[in-house]
Amino acid sequence: MKYIINSSKHITLFFITSLLSVITIVYAANLVVHTMKIDNVIEEFALSKNEAMGKYINDILTDAKIFSVRLNHSLQVTPLEGVDIRGKIRNFSHISDGFLGIGASYEPYALGDSMRLFSPYIYRSYQGYNHVDVDYYYDYSSKDLLGKHAVDWYLNSRNSSPMWLGPFYDDVSNHSVLRRTMPLEKNGSLVGVSYTDIDFRGLMESVKKYYLGDDSYFLLMNRDGKVVYNSRHPNGEGKTHFNIIGISEENTAVSIGIDNDYFDSWNHATVIGDNSWVLLTVINKVQNGTPELRNYYLNNNAIQLQEYIPLSSAIIICIVSWLIHFALNRKMYKKNELWNISILVSLLFVFGMLLIWIGVYGDYFEDGFIGDKIHSESSINKVKTKYSIQSLKEQKSPPTFVPTGIFVQSIEFNNAYNVKITGYVWQRYDKNVESGIGQGVVFPEAETADLTESYRFEEKDTVTIGWYFESTFREKFDYGNYPFDQQLVWLRVWHMDFQKNVVLTPMISSYDNLNPGSLPGLEKEFVINGWTVEKTFYDIRENQYNTNFGMPKHFSKNNQPELYYNISLRRNFLDPFISYLFPVIVVLLMLFGVLAMTSANEEKSVNLGFNAAAALSSCSALFYVSLVSHVHLRNQLETSSMIYMEYFFLVSYVMLLLVVLNAIMFSLRVDFKLVSYNDNIIPKILYWPVLTGISFLMTIFMYSGIT
């Protein structure tokens, strides 16, 4: 009968373990399929972005190419008279929308013996059209007379087929240009070169409207692999050459050897134009900031991580269950066999906990209250257009948009919620349009603010003012995941004229680029003790207020765009581990020592000094050590809710109580097999599996979204 009962227990355990294993396998397969779908979506997104950006650039180059042909053909039938040529170029300039400039440079004495060089050029600037003569700046007809900075574009073009040159810096227009050149012939003889210029930097900025996501970037290179633009390092600090393995004859396929040191990425390349430029997009596989993917990618990585945590947990539990089933089935009841199983189960739970820790610590969680990220001029224009229409509907005065920049030099946590920040803030005002508003900013979250004007300079119709600030900000932080927490330090900036419809926008021209991974607006040698800076970025949020601030309805600040500068921080794990978790581990090790001294053998008891009073005294001392560390942690974080680290203190308290209870029951010889069997061997063997198992389950509940 006893054999039948034991056999029935084994069958039941086998059935439960098998069922759990099947569920785990099905869940894992489903998750793999889901992950593959997500990867496919991101790859399709990456490919579509590459194609769209390539088409956009190619369309502009094609338009310039067609326009250059029209300009060249028109100049070929124009008399070689200065007035006629200038008039023709002037007429074409009125239909050259989208191009920086157009011009024609003629051979020496092509217009007669009285005029050695003739090179009219019209280019756009903030003041309108500028009519100049290139030969006034340098002698383009001789390489020896070009000057220090000029490029011998004319000499390279005069005896060649139509071609693209650049990008190079043009001394006349003071821009980095792409130049489409065509030899200019008259009656079968070469008389000069006509050309059309594209503002290269402006083109690259306009390409950024195709937002690739956080930490993603694109490169433009020539067919030799030389990088002419890198959106991650627009000033040329990044890699300057790539190994282009091959470009197909149809210019439709290209292979590039790329060694991306930043992150796991999708890399796609496409050939652009008849000069075989190559556009390479490098898109982070772990997408956080791309609006197009949020519906597919379940908002952010926290969701994906919460899918993997139950899977890894289920695998660990399955292994433990099979291990227990194997031990019972083989009747592994010897003391050394039980200790081996105990150690192995404990290590499995620790391993599972470490897996979750690594996943949580290595992942980036984006706060749900972040608004529209600002990454280019196109995103700013979108905000401006939306709010201008909204102001019109709400009968507000037309909004005034003031470009604003921030540079943070230092951050220091005074306590859990007070942050001292120093740095610079600056604004650019239009002298004519914005003369009716004040000049200055307000930090709404600042408890104390010291704002001192540092500089002021004027440029034609604008004035730029910069202030140095040293302020203490009161901000809300969530320490629930401590010590694996990530915090967002933000600076909300209002204009000083609170009652006026003034909206602050990022001054993009003040930064090399706004890619969050490049930490725009942050001191290069920035250091904050105990933290690592993950990203910095601007965003625009529309907040709701339950008051009108005593102003009429048309002055309401509800849904008015507000500028935020954000600094995403990740806590360094080592300091909390040494300060808080390591003492708990030491306490639990010493507690196991107290438990190990429990023995009914008089000689052992005398040698080890075991009795219930000694166990109680030792546990009291260990409890005091844990309690002091626990109280210090609570005082440091000043939080009203439970945090992850605290659960380890609670586990230590539970284990202390269980050890004391075990010592008392064992000393009183209570007839309870769990305590009295084989000189208290069961509590000793179960100590580490129970301790690590509770910690493991606690970690699952904390990070799987269950709590």
Disulfide bonds with the S-S distance in Angstrom:
none
